[in-house]
Amino acid sequence: MSQQGTFLIYCTEHYKSAKNLTGSQVAALFTEYFVWDYLYSCFDALHTTGMNYIVDDIDQYIAERKAS
């Protein structure tokens, strides 16, 4: 598996735990708001940050998409 693929799984699992969601709920949320694409495209910048930052960044990204 690629580094990006492993990173997507890592982010999914941590987001799921941080938000007390199921895997299916996270998958639906990430699909609806194109979070998968965002995480993949920002891998170089995000993989060096902490998990709290990534969870907050995902929340902000989703909030911006909801506002659109």
Residue pairs with C-beta under 8 A, 6 or more apart in sequence:
3 43
3 47
4 40
4 43
7 39
7 43
7 46
7 47
8 36
8 39
8 40
11 39
11 46
11 54
11 58
12 23
12 26
12 27
12 30
14 51
14 54
14 55
15 21
15 26
15 54
15 55
15 58
16 22
16 23
16 25
16 26
18 51
18 55
19 26
19 55
21 29
29 35
29 62
30 36
33 61
33 62
33 65
33 66
34 65
35 58
35 61
35 62
38 58
38 61
39 46
39 58
46 54
46 57
49 57
